């Protein structure tokens, strides 16, 4: 029997926990290798932080972001996590609590 590879779609998994007191647990799948950028935006559309960026292999990935690169931390509120890859851009909402 021959093994077949099934292409996975580019997807951003639900953010966990949600609501979150940080760190955010990020899971995503890339359909193919390439450049990825995951950014955090406030509800007014302003970019708050870049959570991850760079070249990544195709397949499943996990990352945790604790907000450490923001001075003063991340205020409580609703944010949008945006995954941008070569073939797709995906958004998820997350509520941050203190």
Buried (B, 14 or more C-beta within 10 A) or exposed (E): EEEEEEEEEBBBBEBEBBEBEBEBBBBBBBBBEBEBBBBBBBEEEEEBBEBBEEEBEBEEBEEEBEBEEEEEEBEEEEBBBBBBBEEEEBEBEBEBEE
